[in-house]
Amino acid sequence: MAMDLSGKRIVVTGGAGFLGSFVLDGLRARGCEHIVVPRSAEFDLREKEAIVRLFDHAKPDIVLHLAAVVGGIGANKDNPGRFFYDNMIMGTQLIEQARVFGLEKFVTVGTICAYPKFTPVPFKEDDLWIGYPEETNAPYGIAKKALLVMGQAYREQYDMNCVYLLPVNLYGPRDNFDPKSSHVIPALIKKCLDARDAGLSHIDVWGDGSPSREFIHARDAAEGILLAAEQYDDPAPVNLGTGREITIKALVELIAEQTGFNGELRWQPDKPNGQPRRALDTTRARERFGFDAKISLEDGLRETIDWFAANRS
C-alpha cells in the first residue's frame, strides 16, 4: 500500500539546495506540514552528535537524503578526497542513526556517477557493479554507491526500509550557475548569455563534444523521489531519468540557439570529456512506482534560460 506522506514528519537533507527546493514544493503540494530542512550551520551532518540532535528535534518518520558535496568535472578533479569523505560520512551516519531511532523509511538519492565508466547503454541498474566509475568522479560516485550497499545490508539485518535512487544529470531553474562548481547545463547557459551580451565572437567548450548525456528536469526528479517514498519498498536501486540521450555537441548547439548566441563554438580536446556515454533504462521506475518524466529537454532548457536571465543579477 502507498504511504500517505501528508501526516508524516519528514527530514529533507539538502532541502535548501537545488533539487531539494523542488522536493519541498512536491511535499507541500501533497499537504505535508511537518518538514524539517537541516542547515549546515546548525547541523553538520558529518558529525554523529549533530544528527542525533537533529533527530531528537525533528522526530522524523522519514528521511529523504538529498544532501551531497559535489560539482562538475573540474571540482571533482580538485576535491577527490573531500568529496569522498564528506559524502560517505554523511550517508553512513544518517543511515545508522535512522536505524537507532527506528525511522519508518530512509530514501537515499545517489548519483549517476556510481555507474562504471563503460556501462552498456542504456544503463541498467543490474550493471552497477560491472566495472570502475569514470576516474574524474569515481571518489564521489563510489562514496554514494556504498550507501546502496549499506541500505541493503540494513534491510537484510534490521528489516529497515531503505531505498536507493539514481537520478541522471539534473538541470532546471534555481540551479548553481557558478562557473567554478556548476554542472554542464548551467555552465553553458551562463557562458552563452555572457558571451552574447558582451558581443564575443566565440566561446570555449571543454572536451571534443562527442560524449553523450541524459538530463532530467529537477521538478521531474523530485516527483520521482516522492513517488518512491510513497510506493517503493525494495532493496533494488532505481534509475530516475527520461530515456533520452544527447551528445554534448548537440546540447551546446541547442543552448547557443536558445540563448541567442551566434558565435563560434571552440572545442578544447585537451580538456577531459568525462564518461563517454550516459543514458538510462527507466523501466524499473515506471513498473515499480509509475514514474515517467514529463518535461522535454527543449522546454526545460527554455524555462531554465528564462529563469537565469531574470535572476542573474
MARTIDREN-532760 format. One record per residue (C-alpha): residue number from 0; chain; z, x, y. Coordinates in nm, 4 decimals. Example, Ala and Ser with C-alpha at 12.3 -4.5 7.8 and 13.67 -1.06 7.14 Angstrom:
BEGIN
<vexro palum="0" gupa="A" pz="0.7800" px="1.2300" py="-0.4500"/>
<vexro palum="1" gupa="A" pz="0.7140" px="1.3670" py="-0.1060"/>
***
This chain:
BEGIN
<vexro palum="0" gupa="A" pz="0.0000" px="0.0000" py="0.0000"/>
<vexro palum="1" gupa="A" pz="-0.0744" px="0.1181" py="0.3538"/>
<vexro palum="2" gupa="A" pz="0.2206" px="0.2421" py="0.5569"/>
<vexro palum="3" gupa="A" pz="0.2846" px="0.0496" py="0.8789"/>
<vexro palum="4" gupa="A" pz="0.3294" px="0.3205" py="1.1419"/>
<vexro palum="5" gupa="A" pz="0.4351" px="0.0859" py="1.4208"/>
<vexro palum="6" gupa="A" pz="0.8012" px="0.0791" py="1.3212"/>
<vexro palum="7" gupa="A" pz="0.8291" px="0.4442" py="1.2155"/>
<vexro palum="8" gupa="A" pz="0.9913" px="0.7302" py="1.4030"/>
<vexro palum="9" gupa="A" pz="0.7199" px="0.9941" py="1.4312"/>
<vexro palum="10" gupa="A" pz="0.7273" px="1.3579" py="1.5408"/>
<vexro palum="11" gupa="A" pz="0.3889" px="1.4931" py="1.6507"/>
<vexro palum="12" gupa="A" pz="0.3926" px="1.8715" py="1.6753"/>
<vexro palum="13" gupa="A" pz="0.1171" px="1.9818" py="1.9081"/>
<vexro palum="14" gupa="A" pz="0.1201" px="1.6340" py="2.0583"/>
<vexro palum="15" gupa="A" pz="0.0927" px="1.7807" py="2.4078"/>
<vexro palum="16" gupa="A" pz="-0.2303" px="1.9559" py="2.3122"/>
<vexro palum="17" gupa="A" pz="-0.5950" px="1.8594" py="2.2946"/>
<vexro palum="18" gupa="A" pz="-0.6120" px="1.6847" py="1.9560"/>
<vexro palum="19" gupa="A" pz="-0.2528" px="1.5671" py="1.9926"/>
<vexro palum="20" gupa="A" pz="-0.3347" px="1.3685" py="2.3028"/>
<vexro palum="21" gupa="A" pz="-0.5848" px="1.1592" py="2.1066"/>
<vexro palum="22" gupa="A" pz="-0.3397" px="1.1170" py="1.8180"/>
<vexro palum="23" gupa="A" pz="-0.0837" px="0.9841" py="2.0662"/>
<vexro palum="24" gupa="A" pz="-0.3445" px="0.7420" py="2.2032"/>
<vexro palum="25" gupa="A" pz="-0.4056" px="0.6188" py="1.8477"/>
<vexro palum="26" gupa="A" pz="-0.0363" px="0.5801" py="1.7715"/>
<vexro palum="27" gupa="A" pz="0.0262" px="0.3819" py="2.0884"/>
<vexro palum="28" gupa="A" pz="-0.2730" px="0.1595" py="2.0120"/>
<vexro palum="29" gupa="A" pz="-0.1035" px="0.0840" py="1.6800"/>
<vexro palum="30" gupa="A" pz="0.2135" px="-0.0254" py="1.8588"/>
<vexro palum="31" gupa="A" pz="0.4194" px="0.2867" py="1.7839"/>
<vexro palum="32" gupa="A" pz="0.7126" px="0.3225" py="2.0225"/>
<vexro palum="33" gupa="A" pz="0.9273" px="0.5916" py="1.8592"/>
<vexro palum="34" gupa="A" pz="0.7212" px="0.9069" py="1.9130"/>
<vexro palum="35" gupa="A" pz="0.8660" px="1.2495" py="1.9864"/>
<vexro palum="36" gupa="A" pz="0.6485" px="1.5370" py="2.1035"/>
<vexro palum="37" gupa="A" pz="0.8423" px="1.8660" py="2.0890"/>
<vexro palum="38" gupa="A" pz="0.7645" px="2.1106" py="2.3683"/>
<vexro palum="39" gupa="A" pz="0.7884" px="2.4825" py="2.3005"/>
<vexro palum="40" gupa="A" pz="1.0233" px="2.5430" py="2.5938"/>
<vexro palum="41" gupa="A" pz="1.2862" px="2.3247" py="2.4252"/>
<vexro palum="42" gupa="A" pz="1.1934" px="2.3538" py="2.0563"/>
<vexro palum="43" gupa="A" pz="1.0461" px="2.6840" py="1.9388"/>
<vexro palum="44" gupa="A" pz="0.9046" px="2.5695" py="1.6049"/>
<vexro palum="45" gupa="A" pz="0.9072" px="2.9261" py="1.4743"/>
<vexro palum="46" gupa="A" pz="1.2882" px="2.9039" py="1.4619"/>
<vexro palum="47" gupa="A" pz="1.4784" px="2.7108" py="1.1945"/>
<vexro palum="48" gupa="A" pz="1.7572" px="2.6188" py="1.4349"/>
<vexro palum="49" gupa="A" pz="1.5117" px="2.4608" py="1.6774"/>
<vexro palum="50" gupa="A" pz="1.3558" px="2.2479" py="1.4025"/>
<vexro palum="51" gupa="A" pz="1.6990" px="2.1334" py="1.2849"/>
<vexro palum="52" gupa="A" pz="1.7843" px="2.0332" py="1.6446"/>
<vexro palum="53" gupa="A" pz="1.4510" px="1.8517" py="1.6720"/>
<vexro palum="54" gupa="A" pz="1.5061" px="1.6529" py="1.3538"/>
<vexro palum="55" gupa="A" pz="1.8676" px="1.5761" py="1.4481"/>
<vexro palum="56" gupa="A" pz="1.7426" px="1.4471" py="1.7827"/>
<vexro palum="57" gupa="A" pz="1.4306" px="1.2593" py="1.6712"/>
<vexro palum="58" gupa="A" pz="1.5481" px="1.1388" py="1.3279"/>
<vexro palum="59" gupa="A" pz="1.1834" px="1.1143" py="1.2182"/>
<vexro palum="60" gupa="A" pz="1.0400" px="0.9260" py="0.9254"/>
<vexro palum="61" gupa="A" pz="0.7064" px="1.1080" py="0.9530"/>
<vexro palum="62" gupa="A" pz="0.5865" px="1.4423" py="1.0863"/>
<vexro palum="63" gupa="A" pz="0.2268" px="1.4902" py="1.1952"/>
<vexro palum="64" gupa="A" pz="0.1955" px="1.8689" py="1.2151"/>
<vexro palum="65" gupa="A" pz="-0.0882" px="1.9497" py="1.4541"/>
<vexro palum="66" gupa="A" pz="0.0627" px="2.2494" py="1.6312"/>
<vexro palum="67" gupa="A" pz="-0.1301" px="2.5739" py="1.5926"/>
<vexro palum="68" gupa="A" pz="-0.1750" px="2.9070" py="1.7657"/>
<vexro palum="69" gupa="A" pz="-0.5499" px="2.9531" py="1.7700"/>
<vexro palum="70" gupa="A" pz="-0.8550" px="3.0469" py="1.9745"/>
<vexro palum="71" gupa="A" pz="-1.2208" px="3.1374" py="1.9460"/>
<vexro palum="72" gupa="A" pz="-1.3717" px="3.4413" py="1.7758"/>
<vexro palum="73" gupa="A" pz="-1.2551" px="3.6803" py="2.0475"/>
<vexro palum="74" gupa="A" pz="-0.8964" px="3.5526" py="2.0449"/>
<vexro palum="75" gupa="A" pz="-0.8857" px="3.5693" py="1.6641"/>
<vexro palum="76" gupa="A" pz="-1.0068" px="3.9294" py="1.6692"/>
<vexro palum="77" gupa="A" pz="-0.7448" px="4.0279" py="1.9283"/>
<vexro palum="78" gupa="A" pz="-0.4455" px="3.8488" py="1.7719"/>
<vexro palum="79" gupa="A" pz="-0.4688" px="3.8520" py="1.3889"/>
<vexro palum="80" gupa="A" pz="-0.1015" px="3.9340" py="1.3344"/>
<vexro palum="81" gupa="A" pz="0.0348" px="3.6840" py="1.5840"/>
<vexro palum="82" gupa="A" pz="-0.1965" px="3.4070" py="1.4649"/>
<vexro palum="83" gupa="A" pz="-0.0913" px="3.4671" py="1.1030"/>
<vexro palum="84" gupa="A" pz="0.2821" px="3.4836" py="1.1704"/>
<vexro palum="85" gupa="A" pz="0.3150" px="3.2007" py="1.4201"/>
<vexro palum="86" gupa="A" pz="0.1131" px="2.9527" py="1.2147"/>
<vexro palum="87" gupa="A" pz="0.2707" px="3.0485" py="0.8844"/>
<vexro palum="88" gupa="A" pz="0.6309" px="3.0421" py="1.0045"/>
<vexro palum="89" gupa="A" pz="0.5911" px="2.7143" py="1.1962"/>
<vexro palum="90" gupa="A" pz="0.4498" px="2.5267" py="0.8993"/>
<vexro palum="91" gupa="A" pz="0.6850" px="2.6796" py="0.6447"/>
<vexro palum="92" gupa="A" pz="0.9980" px="2.5979" py="0.8435"/>
<vexro palum="93" gupa="A" pz="0.8812" px="2.2469" py="0.9270"/>
<vexro palum="94" gupa="A" pz="0.7964" px="2.1510" py="0.5681"/>
<vexro palum="95" gupa="A" pz="1.1234" px="2.2914" py="0.4359"/>
<vexro palum="96" gupa="A" pz="1.3334" px="2.1067" py="0.6923"/>
<vexro palum="97" gupa="A" pz="1.1335" px="1.7880" py="0.6312"/>
<vexro palum="98" gupa="A" pz="1.2405" px="1.8207" py="0.2672"/>
<vexro palum="99" gupa="A" pz="1.6033" px="1.8851" py="0.3625"/>
<vexro palum="100" gupa="A" pz="1.6092" px="1.5830" py="0.5939"/>
<vexro palum="101" gupa="A" pz="1.4370" px="1.3595" py="0.3361"/>
<vexro palum="102" gupa="A" pz="1.1431" px="1.2530" py="0.5518"/>
<vexro palum="103" gupa="A" pz="0.9059" px="0.9884" py="0.4164"/>
<vexro palum="104" gupa="A" pz="0.5839" px="1.1788" py="0.4853"/>
<vexro palum="105" gupa="A" pz="0.4524" px="1.5100" py="0.6147"/>
<vexro palum="106" gupa="A" pz="0.0897" px="1.5382" py="0.7293"/>
<vexro palum="107" gupa="A" pz="-0.0408" px="1.8923" py="0.7746"/>
<vexro palum="108" gupa="A" pz="-0.3524" px="1.9344" py="0.9843"/>
<vexro palum="109" gupa="A" pz="-0.5136" px="2.2505" py="0.8508"/>
<vexro palum="110" gupa="A" pz="-0.8309" px="2.4260" py="0.9571"/>
<vexro palum="111" gupa="A" pz="-1.1904" px="2.4652" py="0.8518"/>
<vexro palum="112" gupa="A" pz="-1.1277" px="2.8412" py="0.8824"/>
<vexro palum="113" gupa="A" pz="-0.9450" px="2.8170" py="0.5483"/>
<vexro palum="114" gupa="A" pz="-1.2759" px="2.7918" py="0.3628"/>
<vexro palum="115" gupa="A" pz="-1.4352" px="3.1041" py="0.2102"/>
<vexro palum="116" gupa="A" pz="-1.6974" px="3.2835" py="0.4189"/>
<vexro palum="117" gupa="A" pz="-1.9808" px="3.1960" py="0.1814"/>
<vexro palum="118" gupa="A" pz="-1.8780" px="2.8475" py="0.0734"/>
<vexro palum="119" gupa="A" pz="-2.1784" px="2.6466" py="-0.0534"/>
<vexro palum="120" gupa="A" pz="-2.2908" px="2.3876" py="0.1993"/>
<vexro palum="121" gupa="A" pz="-2.1768" px="2.1156" py="0.2291"/>
<vexro palum="122" gupa="A" pz="-1.8173" px="2.2380" py="0.1903"/>
<vexro palum="123" gupa="A" pz="-1.6339" px="2.0514" py="-0.0849"/>
<vexro palum="124" gupa="A" pz="-1.2558" px="2.0573" py="-0.0971"/>
<vexro palum="125" gupa="A" pz="-1.2629" px="2.1956" py="-0.4521"/>
<vexro palum="126" gupa="A" pz="-1.4333" px="2.5117" py="-0.3200"/>
<vexro palum="127" gupa="A" pz="-1.1398" px="2.6213" py="-0.1028"/>
<vexro palum="128" gupa="A" pz="-1.0453" px="2.8989" py="-0.3461"/>
<vexro palum="129" gupa="A" pz="-1.3803" px="3.0492" py="-0.4449"/>
<vexro palum="130" gupa="A" pz="-1.3665" px="3.3405" py="-0.2007"/>
<vexro palum="131" gupa="A" pz="-1.2134" px="3.5038" py="0.1074"/>
<vexro palum="132" gupa="A" pz="-1.2441" px="3.3453" py="0.4549"/>
<vexro palum="133" gupa="A" pz="-1.4684" px="3.4857" py="0.7266"/>
<vexro palum="134" gupa="A" pz="-1.2999" px="3.8069" py="0.8425"/>
<vexro palum="135" gupa="A" pz="-1.2528" px="3.7318" py="1.2120"/>
<vexro palum="136" gupa="A" pz="-1.0430" px="3.4211" py="1.1456"/>
<vexro palum="137" gupa="A" pz="-0.9059" px="3.4961" py="0.7976"/>
<vexro palum="138" gupa="A" pz="-0.5419" px="3.5566" py="0.9057"/>
<vexro palum="139" gupa="A" pz="-0.5283" px="3.2197" py="1.0800"/>
<vexro palum="140" gupa="A" pz="-0.7163" px="3.0409" py="0.8019"/>
<vexro palum="141" gupa="A" pz="-0.5035" px="3.1855" py="0.5219"/>
<vexro palum="142" gupa="A" pz="-0.1781" px="3.1069" py="0.7034"/>
<vexro palum="143" gupa="A" pz="-0.2825" px="2.7443" py="0.7361"/>
<vexro palum="144" gupa="A" pz="-0.4155" px="2.7271" py="0.3788"/>
<vexro palum="145" gupa="A" pz="-0.0821" px="2.8494" py="0.2468"/>
<vexro palum="146" gupa="A" pz="0.0689" px="2.5275" py="0.3817"/>
<vexro palum="147" gupa="A" pz="-0.1587" px="2.3326" py="0.1466"/>
<vexro palum="148" gupa="A" pz="-0.0061" px="2.5194" py="-0.1469"/>
<vexro palum="149" gupa="A" pz="0.3446" px="2.4666" py="-0.0108"/>
<vexro palum="150" gupa="A" pz="0.2891" px="2.0936" py="0.0283"/>
<vexro palum="151" gupa="A" pz="0.1503" px="2.0658" py="-0.3234"/>
<vexro palum="152" gupa="A" pz="0.4444" px="2.2642" py="-0.4644"/>
<vexro palum="153" gupa="A" pz="0.6955" px="2.0474" py="-0.2801"/>
<vexro palum="154" gupa="A" pz="0.5237" px="1.7325" py="-0.4021"/>
<vexro palum="155" gupa="A" pz="0.5449" px="1.8603" py="-0.7596"/>
<vexro palum="156" gupa="A" pz="0.9067" px="1.9784" py="-0.7486"/>
<vexro palum="157" gupa="A" pz="1.0660" px="1.7449" py="-0.4921"/>
<vexro palum="158" gupa="A" pz="0.8329" px="1.4426" py="-0.5031"/>
<vexro palum="159" gupa="A" pz="0.7654" px="1.4948" py="-0.1322"/>
<vexro palum="160" gupa="A" pz="0.4781" px="1.3015" py="0.0215"/>
<vexro palum="161" gupa="A" pz="0.2832" px="1.5912" py="0.1760"/>
<vexro palum="162" gupa="A" pz="-0.0844" px="1.5509" py="0.2574"/>
<vexro palum="163" gupa="A" pz="-0.3262" px="1.8095" py="0.3924"/>
<vexro palum="164" gupa="A" pz="-0.6315" px="1.7523" py="0.6113"/>
<vexro palum="165" gupa="A" pz="-0.9189" px="1.9852" py="0.7042"/>
<vexro palum="166" gupa="A" pz="-1.0833" px="1.8798" py="1.0310"/>
<vexro palum="167" gupa="A" pz="-1.4075" px="2.0535" py="1.1180"/>
<vexro palum="168" gupa="A" pz="-1.4608" px="2.2108" py="1.4642"/>
<vexro palum="169" gupa="A" pz="-1.3212" px="1.9822" py="1.7342"/>
<vexro palum="170" gupa="A" pz="-1.4544" px="1.9067" py="2.0806"/>
<vexro palum="171" gupa="A" pz="-1.4164" px="1.6420" py="2.3483"/>
<vexro palum="172" gupa="A" pz="-1.2578" px="1.5638" py="2.6854"/>
<vexro palum="173" gupa="A" pz="-0.9240" px="1.7403" py="2.7547"/>
<vexro palum="174" gupa="A" pz="-1.0320" px="2.0470" py="2.5539"/>
<vexro palum="175" gupa="A" pz="-0.9398" px="2.4034" py="2.6509"/>
<vexro palum="176" gupa="A" pz="-1.2104" px="2.5407" py="2.8806"/>
<vexro palum="177" gupa="A" pz="-1.0501" px="2.8808" py="2.9465"/>
<vexro palum="178" gupa="A" pz="-1.3238" px="3.1330" py="2.8550"/>
<vexro palum="179" gupa="A" pz="-1.0625" px="3.3779" py="2.7212"/>
<vexro palum="180" gupa="A" pz="-0.9438" px="3.1410" py="2.4478"/>
<vexro palum="181" gupa="A" pz="-1.1798" px="2.8424" py="2.4256"/>
<vexro palum="182" gupa="A" pz="-1.3974" px="2.7475" py="2.1310"/>
<vexro palum="183" gupa="A" pz="-1.7743" px="2.7360" py="2.1369"/>
<vexro palum="184" gupa="A" pz="-1.8497" px="2.3938" py="2.2919"/>
<vexro palum="185" gupa="A" pz="-1.6137" px="2.4081" py="2.5910"/>
<vexro palum="186" gupa="A" pz="-1.7019" px="2.7738" py="2.6484"/>
<vexro palum="187" gupa="A" pz="-2.0735" px="2.6895" py="2.6577"/>
<vexro palum="188" gupa="A" pz="-2.0248" px="2.3838" py="2.8784"/>
<vexro palum="189" gupa="A" pz="-1.8327" px="2.5861" py="3.1358"/>
<vexro palum="190" gupa="A" pz="-2.0793" px="2.8750" py="3.1192"/>
<vexro palum="191" gupa="A" pz="-2.3807" px="2.6470" py="3.1691"/>
<vexro palum="192" gupa="A" pz="-2.2273" px="2.4451" py="3.4532"/>
<vexro palum="193" gupa="A" pz="-2.1045" px="2.7579" py="3.6320"/>
<vexro palum="194" gupa="A" pz="-2.4475" px="2.9201" py="3.5962"/>
<vexro palum="195" gupa="A" pz="-2.6259" px="2.6058" py="3.7139"/>
<vexro palum="196" gupa="A" pz="-2.4062" px="2.5707" py="4.0211"/>
<vexro palum="197" gupa="A" pz="-2.4367" px="2.9413" py="4.1063"/>
<vexro palum="198" gupa="A" pz="-2.8138" px="2.9350" py="4.0646"/>
<vexro palum="199" gupa="A" pz="-2.8082" px="3.2068" py="3.7971"/>
<vexro palum="200" gupa="A" pz="-3.1280" px="3.2870" py="3.6117"/>
<vexro palum="201" gupa="A" pz="-2.9677" px="3.3372" py="3.2698"/>
<vexro palum="202" gupa="A" pz="-2.6523" px="3.3190" py="3.0602"/>
<vexro palum="203" gupa="A" pz="-2.5417" px="3.5495" py="2.7800"/>
<vexro palum="204" gupa="A" pz="-2.4541" px="3.3911" py="2.4448"/>
<vexro palum="205" gupa="A" pz="-2.2673" px="3.5653" py="2.1629"/>
<vexro palum="206" gupa="A" pz="-2.4491" px="3.6315" py="1.8350"/>
<vexro palum="207" gupa="A" pz="-2.8072" px="3.5519" py="1.7456"/>
<vexro palum="208" gupa="A" pz="-2.7900" px="3.1705" py="1.7289"/>
<vexro palum="209" gupa="A" pz="-2.8517" px="3.1495" py="1.3548"/>
<vexro palum="210" gupa="A" pz="-2.5102" px="3.0257" py="1.2309"/>
<vexro palum="211" gupa="A" pz="-2.4595" px="2.6542" py="1.1873"/>
<vexro palum="212" gupa="A" pz="-2.1578" px="2.4427" py="1.2686"/>
<vexro palum="213" gupa="A" pz="-2.0410" px="2.0869" py="1.2349"/>
<vexro palum="214" gupa="A" pz="-1.8428" px="1.9268" py="1.5149"/>
<vexro palum="215" gupa="A" pz="-1.6208" px="1.6210" py="1.5303"/>
<vexro palum="216" gupa="A" pz="-1.5049" px="1.4477" py="1.8455"/>
<vexro palum="217" gupa="A" pz="-1.1263" px="1.4741" py="1.8795"/>
<vexro palum="218" gupa="A" pz="-1.0967" px="1.0944" py="1.9068"/>
<vexro palum="219" gupa="A" pz="-1.2649" px="1.0573" py="1.5668"/>
<vexro palum="220" gupa="A" pz="-1.0498" px="1.3327" py="1.4149"/>
<vexro palum="221" gupa="A" pz="-0.7353" px="1.1642" py="1.5458"/>
<vexro palum="222" gupa="A" pz="-0.8351" px="0.8371" py="1.3813"/>
<vexro palum="223" gupa="A" pz="-0.8901" px="1.0198" py="1.0521"/>
<vexro palum="224" gupa="A" pz="-0.5433" px="1.1739" py="1.0744"/>
<vexro palum="225" gupa="A" pz="-0.3815" px="0.8376" py="1.1392"/>
<vexro palum="226" gupa="A" pz="-0.5699" px="0.6657" py="0.8580"/>
<vexro palum="227" gupa="A" pz="-0.4490" px="0.9382" py="0.6227"/>
<vexro palum="228" gupa="A" pz="-0.0927" px="0.8948" py="0.7497"/>
<vexro palum="229" gupa="A" pz="-0.1161" px="0.5231" py="0.6780"/>
<vexro palum="230" gupa="A" pz="-0.3060" px="0.5213" py="0.3494"/>
<vexro palum="231" gupa="A" pz="-0.3255" px="0.8601" py="0.1747"/>
<vexro palum="232" gupa="A" pz="-0.0699" px="0.9881" py="-0.0760"/>
<vexro palum="233" gupa="A" pz="-0.2198" px="1.2613" py="-0.2928"/>
<vexro palum="234" gupa="A" pz="-0.1981" px="1.6410" py="-0.3275"/>
<vexro palum="235" gupa="A" pz="-0.5745" px="1.6970" py="-0.2918"/>
<vexro palum="236" gupa="A" pz="-0.6860" px="1.8256" py="0.0523"/>
<vexro palum="237" gupa="A" pz="-0.9307" px="1.6126" py="0.2505"/>
<vexro palum="238" gupa="A" pz="-1.2129" px="1.7118" py="0.4858"/>
<vexro palum="239" gupa="A" pz="-1.2485" px="1.5311" py="0.8188"/>
<vexro palum="240" gupa="A" pz="-1.5955" px="1.5648" py="0.9654"/>
<vexro palum="241" gupa="A" pz="-1.9251" px="1.3986" py="1.0464"/>
<vexro palum="242" gupa="A" pz="-2.1511" px="1.5490" py="0.7797"/>
<vexro palum="243" gupa="A" pz="-2.3978" px="1.6665" py="1.0476"/>
<vexro palum="244" gupa="A" pz="-2.4834" px="2.0376" py="1.0731"/>
<vexro palum="245" gupa="A" pz="-2.6404" px="2.2015" py="1.3804"/>
<vexro palum="246" gupa="A" pz="-2.7340" px="2.5644" py="1.4488"/>
<vexro palum="247" gupa="A" pz="-2.5673" px="2.7409" py="1.7391"/>
<vexro palum="248" gupa="A" pz="-2.9136" px="2.7939" py="1.8895"/>
<vexro palum="249" gupa="A" pz="-2.9855" px="2.4208" py="1.8853"/>
<vexro palum="250" gupa="A" pz="-2.6353" px="2.3471" py="2.0174"/>
<vexro palum="251" gupa="A" pz="-2.6753" px="2.5846" py="2.3134"/>
<vexro palum="252" gupa="A" pz="-3.0137" px="2.4335" py="2.3954"/>
<vexro palum="253" gupa="A" pz="-2.8660" px="2.0822" py="2.3820"/>
<vexro palum="254" gupa="A" pz="-2.5737" px="2.1751" py="2.6087"/>
<vexro palum="255" gupa="A" pz="-2.8055" px="2.3529" py="2.8520"/>
<vexro palum="256" gupa="A" pz="-3.0240" px="2.0415" py="2.8673"/>
<vexro palum="257" gupa="A" pz="-2.7316" px="1.8035" py="2.9155"/>
<vexro palum="258" gupa="A" pz="-2.5716" px="2.0207" py="3.1872"/>
<vexro palum="259" gupa="A" pz="-2.8987" px="2.0709" py="3.3703"/>
<vexro palum="260" gupa="A" pz="-2.9058" px="2.4493" py="3.3264"/>
<vexro palum="261" gupa="A" pz="-3.2691" px="2.5596" py="3.3108"/>
<vexro palum="262" gupa="A" pz="-3.2273" px="2.9367" py="3.2983"/>
<vexro palum="263" gupa="A" pz="-3.2820" px="3.1851" py="3.0175"/>
<vexro palum="264" gupa="A" pz="-3.0530" px="3.1989" py="2.7141"/>
<vexro palum="265" gupa="A" pz="-2.9954" px="3.5660" py="2.6360"/>
<vexro palum="266" gupa="A" pz="-2.8596" px="3.6195" py="2.2872"/>
<vexro palum="267" gupa="A" pz="-2.6251" px="3.9108" py="2.2110"/>
<vexro palum="268" gupa="A" pz="-2.6837" px="4.0033" py="1.8451"/>
<vexro palum="269" gupa="A" pz="-2.4283" px="4.2871" py="1.8693"/>
<vexro palum="270" gupa="A" pz="-2.1542" px="4.0228" py="1.9089"/>
<vexro palum="271" gupa="A" pz="-2.0104" px="3.8546" py="1.5956"/>
<vexro palum="272" gupa="A" pz="-2.1687" px="3.5358" py="1.4641"/>
<vexro palum="273" gupa="A" pz="-1.8635" px="3.4184" py="1.2720"/>
<vexro palum="274" gupa="A" pz="-1.9035" px="3.2230" py="0.9495"/>
<vexro palum="275" gupa="A" pz="-2.2743" px="3.1815" py="0.8581"/>
<vexro palum="276" gupa="A" pz="-2.2677" px="2.8045" py="0.7975"/>
<vexro palum="277" gupa="A" pz="-2.0210" px="2.5186" py="0.8273"/>
<vexro palum="278" gupa="A" pz="-2.0866" px="2.1631" py="0.7193"/>
<vexro palum="279" gupa="A" pz="-1.8568" px="1.9344" py="0.5243"/>
<vexro palum="280" gupa="A" pz="-1.8789" px="1.6940" py="0.2373"/>
<vexro palum="281" gupa="A" pz="-1.6867" px="1.3968" py="0.3779"/>
<vexro palum="282" gupa="A" pz="-1.6977" px="1.1793" py="0.0667"/>
<vexro palum="283" gupa="A" pz="-1.3283" px="1.2091" py="-0.0166"/>
<vexro palum="284" gupa="A" pz="-1.2102" px="1.0825" py="0.3241"/>
<vexro palum="285" gupa="A" pz="-1.4471" px="0.7890" py="0.3011"/>
<vexro palum="286" gupa="A" pz="-1.3429" px="0.6962" py="-0.0512"/>
<vexro palum="287" gupa="A" pz="-0.9676" px="0.7603" py="-0.0255"/>
<vexro palum="288" gupa="A" pz="-0.8851" px="0.6084" py="0.3132"/>
<vexro palum="289" gupa="A" pz="-1.2063" px="0.4681" py="0.4596"/>
<vexro palum="290" gupa="A" pz="-1.2711" px="0.7272" py="0.7288"/>
<vexro palum="291" gupa="A" pz="-1.6146" px="0.7662" py="0.8865"/>
<vexro palum="292" gupa="A" pz="-1.6726" px="0.9429" py="1.2191"/>
<vexro palum="293" gupa="A" pz="-1.8266" px="0.7129" py="1.4796"/>
<vexro palum="294" gupa="A" pz="-1.9221" px="0.9302" py="1.7791"/>
<vexro palum="295" gupa="A" pz="-2.2583" px="1.1112" py="1.7752"/>
<vexro palum="296" gupa="A" pz="-2.2739" px="1.4712" py="1.8940"/>
<vexro palum="297" gupa="A" pz="-2.5097" px="1.3770" py="2.1790"/>
<vexro palum="298" gupa="A" pz="-2.2808" px="1.1017" py="2.3070"/>
<vexro palum="299" gupa="A" pz="-1.9695" px="1.3125" py="2.2602"/>
<vexro palum="300" gupa="A" pz="-2.1172" px="1.6092" py="2.4474"/>
<vexro palum="301" gupa="A" pz="-2.2216" px="1.3848" py="2.7349"/>
<vexro palum="302" gupa="A" pz="-1.8684" px="1.2450" py="2.7616"/>
<vexro palum="303" gupa="A" pz="-1.7170" px="1.5946" py="2.7436"/>
<vexro palum="304" gupa="A" pz="-1.9503" px="1.7393" py="3.0067"/>
<vexro palum="305" gupa="A" pz="-1.8820" px="1.4465" py="3.2415"/>
<vexro palum="306" gupa="A" pz="-1.5062" px="1.4860" py="3.1947"/>
<vexro palum="307" gupa="A" pz="-1.5120" px="1.8595" py="3.2622"/>
<vexro palum="308" gupa="A" pz="-1.7382" px="1.8225" py="3.5640"/>
<vexro palum="309" gupa="A" pz="-1.4926" px="1.5685" py="3.7097"/>
<vexro palum="310" gupa="A" pz="-1.1781" px="1.7693" py="3.6295"/>
<vexro palum="311" gupa="A" pz="-1.2632" px="2.1392" py="3.6526"/>
<vexro palum="312" gupa="A" pz="-1.1099" px="2.1812" py="3.9987"/>
***
